[in-house]
Amino acid sequence: MTKAYRQKLFDKYGGKCAYCGCDLQKGWHVDEIEPVRRNRVWNYEKSRWDRNKEKPCEHPERMCIENQNPACPSCNINKHSGSLEDFREAILGYMKHLNEISTQYKVAKRYGLVEETSSGVKFYFETIKK
């Protein structure tokens, strides 16, 4: 990926994460909206996963700017190689998880420090006009 291409992708949403809308910092990630799954093979000699040189990824045609979004590391890592709807569902699941197991979260909610909404998950790129 060239520096110019990466800059064009950075500028796609004004230097903001396409998902949460935070300002992108050094080390921001490139996310494929429709997943491009990398193929890896286990290297027994080095005890690590390496790229499969014969078939490096599934759906290489998806590696284009129309299918790529700039993302903060947190959003990209949490999205994994899932679809946008998978990511949306995962985020909704965080609230359920917090309500089930986090005492600190439940106390903060009881004292009005956290207010839950039922507005659903809307990604930053869905809220702006291009």
WODAWO-V133545 format. One record per backbone hydrogen bond with DSSP energy under -1.0 kcal/mol. CO is the residue of the C=O (numbers start at 1). NH is the residue of the N-H. Records with the same first field share a line. If there is no record, write none. Layout:
CO->NH, NH
//
This chain:
2->6
3->7
4->8
5->9
6->10
7->11
10->15
11->14
15->24
17->21
18->125
19->124
22->17
25->28
29->71
31->69
37->58
39->52
41->50
43->47, 48
48->43
50->41
56->39
59->62
60->63
62->64
64->67
65->68
67->33
69->31
70->18
71->29
72->76
73->77
74->78
75->79
76->80
79->82
83->87
84->88
85->89
86->90
87->91
88->92
89->93
90->94
92->96
93->97
94->98
95->99
96->100
97->101
98->102
102->106
103->107
104->108
105->109
106->110
107->111
108->113
109->112
123->126
124->127
//
